[in-house]
Amino acid sequence: MTLLDTLTQRPLLGDGAMGTQLMIAGLEQGNCGEAWNLTHPERVLAIQRRYAEAGSDCILTNTFGGSRIMLNRHGHASDVAAINRAAVAIAREAFGGRPGYVIGDIGPFGGLMEPYGDFTAQQVREAFREQARALVDAGADAVIIETQTSLEELQIGIEAARDAGAACIIGSMAYDVTLDGSTFRTMMGVDPERAAAFMEEHSAHIVALNCGTGMDMARARDAVARYRQVSALPLMAQPNAGQPKLVNMKVVYDETPEQMVGGVVPLIDAGAGIVGACCGSTPDHIRAFRQAIDAHVAQRAERASRSAHA
Ligand SMILES: [Zn+2]
């Protein structure tokens, strides 16, 4: 069954952070984690296997910075296809033969486009196309364009995924809570209603949010509810494990599984079909989410059967 078909039946569990887990596994800040798909595939696999064992239904490939523009900063521009292909194979292997969905991850290209920056839209388009093609050709079940702040870049990503033949395209925005705390929008000023409408216009299949600043489980729930008001598409949320804090010159996220898990069912009730987590989250967070989702689904089934027998 395809990811979109399954979503009509039950909520799915995503995975947790990759970047912070790579650091724990020995990746140094500023080094290229995506190159590990070729140089240390066993370490990437070990992380994703822990997510699969914790109950993830969907695993994102370790390709957040896997576009040519990002890889070029580390001298790996010639390895775009190999890095992305390897990433899909590793994520698939993490499921150990059980059913699961591999979501090919495309992160921001990491700069600004003209007239604000040095990159042309054409360069970004070519980079995203190349990455999307490698992910889809290697068998990714879906492609997510994530941590997006601008609709222009998002559109290029969606079109690249479509051109590559992706069966399912997810657009995922990163929102920041405003200084007065009253609302949230992306760094480029996009609010959730506009993002969801834009994704519908451009034929994305799933409207998502991830990461962001100040976006805890409750704020993510608000974003999902706002998506739902303007869109009937499946929705997805991957909040961070709290706010990044600088401790001993290291960025840490300290929201525990116990603190986050209470937000899982409200997210589903607001309309999220896929719930995962972003920076700082661990297999323990995902295991807690699994229990919450399973208990919720069981309760729903029991209620339904009781009313059927009434
Ligand atoms: Zn994040």
Residues whose N, C-alpha, C, O or C-beta is under 5 A from the ligand:
A	BS01	ZN	C211 N240 C278 C279
